[in-house]
Amino acid sequence: MLAPCALRSLLCVLSCAWLQTGAASRLKSPALPIQSEREPVPSKGLSGCSFGGRFYSLEDTWHPDLGEPFGVMHCVQCHCEPQKSRRGKVLGKVNCKNIKQDCPDPDCDDPILLPGHCCKTCPKGDSDNKQTDSVLDTFDYFHEKSKEKEDDLHKSYNDRSYLSSEDLAPGESRTDFVAVLTGVTDSWLPSSSGVARARFSLTRNSLAFSITYQRMGRPSRIVFLDSDGTAAFEYKVPKGQSEMICGVWKSVPKALLRHLQTEQMRITMTTSANKREEVEGKIIKHRALFAETFSSTLTSEDENSGMGGIAMLTLSDTESNLHFILILQGLIRHKQKEPFVVPIRVELVYRQHILREILANITSHDPDFAEVLTDLNSRELFWLSRGQLEITVTTEGQDPRRISGFITGRKSCDTIQSVMSSGDALTPGKTGGVGSAIFNLHDNGTLDYQVQVAGLTSEVVGLTIELKPRRRNKRSVLYDLTPEYNQATGLATGSWSRLEARHIHMLLQSELFINVATAHSQEGELRGQIKALPYSGLEAPRHELPVPLAGSFVSPPVRTGASGHAWVSVDKHCHLHYEIVVAGLSKTDDLTVNAHLHGLAEIGELDDSSTTHKRLLTGFYGSQAQGVLKDISVELLQHLHQGTAFIQVSTKLNPRGEIRGRVHVPNDCEFGARAEVEEAEFDDFFVKDPEELKKDPHTCFFENQHHAHGSRWTPNYDKCFSCSCQKRTVICDPVICPVLTCSRTVQPQDNCCPVCDDKKEPKDMKAPEKVEEHPQGCYFEGDQKIHAPGTTWHPFVPPFGYIKCAVCTCKGSTGEVHCEKVTCPKLTCSHPVRRNPADCCKECPEEERTPAGLEHSDMMQADGPRHCKFGKNYYQNSDNWHPWVPLVGEIKCINCWCDHGVTKCQRKQCPVPSCFPTTRREGSCCPECVDSKEDDDVMVKTPDKRRTWTH
């Protein structure tokens, strides 16, 4: 009667968020009496997922079988998702979710639940047995993409950038979220008429957001709220005139990541103008975000309306059908607990002329709505591309409410860009040339472009924006930029004002390419995919053309198929911000190329005779590298100012440089980095000459870098670690954050640990006496870092790592570091243990801890009955309960009891039904005959069928 290993796997998936291949048997059991599972041995070299003692191939889906008495969880679906490791190896990770919420509403009065099914269906023979499609299924983009046919390109042709267009950086997964923000109706402030749309992208533990707003002043601050309504993160909006707000929440704590993934977080936006306004909304996941190429923010003309919405739209890939989903908020005012039906009218309008009209019903508890406008004619598609179509939503009835908005191309803080390389040309080559382009799409459908090329073998004869070719010698040219190209400067700047709606859709789906043809390569010497570079939050001037990186710029020149570009800037603190994009190095079917995909990026002087001021920026995998370099020498800053510096990317095949570019960043940093310690204190930070380090037998080689013995650094794979070199041995320790006693904390941008937010402390607390803070902070020799005044940390002592038994504080008045020993709490158990060798204080072992709800005296009775632990709960002997299973909840059809320290569970015994079909009512454990249902059983009817008229 013990739950099998599959339940353990399901619990591990939820507690760890993701279950890596081959890790199932090594994760600790969540204190359930579950037997250990044996690791299934997959075929050699085969990637997949291990779950519940079985092996699943990539992209497999299944319902977990938890064994007796739980059985198959039909409402839980698990998926083996492919993920790339840091080295580019494809692994499988298990993701399980509850699919009951996605069940369609049966279009009949008496739906039944068939055995082995999760969703109720209409009985056979029912005249109204059509099921309404799921809201998500109206986006046939997902279905069409999976059925896309293989093209018939000749093998000598190459569009590998297109093949990997949807690939993320190795080892990373990206999750998109959306929120609709409307006026707060239960606030002491008057409800606002403002509406904002926020789009979020979560990569690892970094959450980037792009926010647009209408009918309100520029917000001054944005606050993320956790499930309890407590402020978790605050972002102060910089002043400006743009209606787009871009920001990044870095190092989101794991607990809040879980809140985000389970849609328990909200976001508020407040203005600081004379008329203070506040809008708020819930952050949710939505699969339509992947397909969205057009959008609209719906607002009301009424003052203080507190209502609004957004429309996410996309075109079919093959037909002129416009799919859309409406997310509405505040349009229906109700205080009833029971849902009720609300009729709405959706109109597509051009200059107050109604083009299309849809009548439909929504429910008060689920006001989202999805539909398809079929066969748009050429005029409608033209108006769509120009941002002249308006979508309106009006409630029918005595008190009609109306919101509307114009449809434009999708907006975000991402940068539409392209790197053109000879390795990505239709006929791949190695010329050492480079092309770089940035684009900006306006609401009226105009596309601004800036293009630069360099290092070519001959003069440019063609510069075009194209589709992916479907057959040899049949390139599909959409727009010719050649007339705007200047042979002398290598630049082409202009605007494409005649984009069709289909072109905008393909542009935002990364399905367009830019091709450079030369006299020696009439078909194309360089080629690159036009795609969005996600917003990173760095102070990089993405509105300007980046620095081109090419093999022809290396000394001596390198004939390579790779190229790249980089944005570089120096901020007011004299810190260097950089973003590098590389193309032409990767090929999905060429493992030998993937082997040298990782590279080194460095910055230095153009004069190769001196390597004193050459600095390593980062070691990276994939096609992108970004970061901030803080400790820069005065000489290197001067070279940046004079334009005599370079950025270089090296690989294993070309360790002396694969591609390079000249950098010119004007700055006034005459004395080096500001707000830091004196320059002399940074001597140990500088990366010495790699050739000298190689000669030292005690040097460590880590992340493609040589580190001197005794040196300390922050690794590239995670900034929340500290590494040290101890005689050819690299020791890396995770940063341990001290426990803070303040009520409110903030997460500094360049800090792994949160700090107390003194400005947000309650007013009734006695404020400490203000002292003049030391402007430079405190320099701690252990980790060789500058700590801000007032911050606390555990000291880092190589080679022992972080010492938890001490806490250091930076005294802001003097700049001195004060460290004191940690006081351990008193323990009541007889045999305390140190759970981890690095822990400072001992703890009571699990079996000796006093559980909540049990008296200490009961636990100390040696001869008394033993208690049971199930999940996170403790039960006394003979206690009965219904088990709680993740993603499913409480299973009332199973009874568990505590039998002298052993948990036992059993499903309720049901008689064998003598009829077919059978159904199971809500709250009932046993199946019943369909005809035996009680007449007074209340069934909620589905909304009326949708009616559509086209004018």
Secondary structure, 3 states (H helix, E strand, C coil): CCCCHHHHHHHHHHHHCCEECCCHHHCCCCCCCCCCCCCCCCCCCCCEEEECCEEEECCCEECCECCCCCCECCCEEEEEEEEECCCCCEEEEEEEEECHHHCCCECCCCCECCCCCCCCECCCCCCCCCECCCCHHHCCHHHHHHCCCCCCCCCCCCCHHHHCCCCCCCCCCEEEEEEEEEECCCCCCCCCCCEEEEEEEEECCEEEEEEEEECCCCEEEEEEECCCCCEEEEEECCCCCCCEEEEEECCCCHHHHHHHHCCCCEEEEEECCCCCCEEEEECEECHHHHCCCEEEEEECCCCCCCCEEEEEEEECCCCCCEEEEEEEECCCCCCCCCCCEEEEEEEEEECCEEEEEEEEEEECCCCCEEEEECCCCHHHHHHHHCCCEEEEEEECCCCCCEEEEECEECCCCCEEEEEEECCCCCCCCCCCCEEEEEEEECCCCCEEEEEEEECCCCCEEEEEEECCCCCCCCCCEEEECHHHEECCCCEEEEEECCCCHHHHHHHHCCCEEEEEEECCCCCCCEEEEEEEECCCCCCCCCCCCCEEEEHHHCCCCCCCCCEEEEEEEECCCCCEEEEEEEECCCCCCCHHHHCCCCEEEEEEECCCCCCCCCEEEEEECCCEEEEEECCCCHHHHHHHHHCCEEEEEECCCCCCCCEEEEECCCCCCCCCCCCCCCHHHHCCCCCCCHHHHHHCCCCEEECCEEECCCCEECCCCCCCEEEEEECCEEEEEECCCCCCCCCCEECCCCCCCCEECHHHCCCCCCCCCCCCCCCCCEEECCCCEEECCCCEECCEECCCEECCCEEEEEECCCCEEEEEECCCCCCCCCCCECCCCCCCCCECCHHHCCCCCCCHHHHCCCCCCCCEEECCEEECCCCEECCEECCCEECCCEEEEEECCEEEEEECCCCCCCCCCEECCCCCCCCEEHHHCCCCCCCCCCCCCCEEEEC
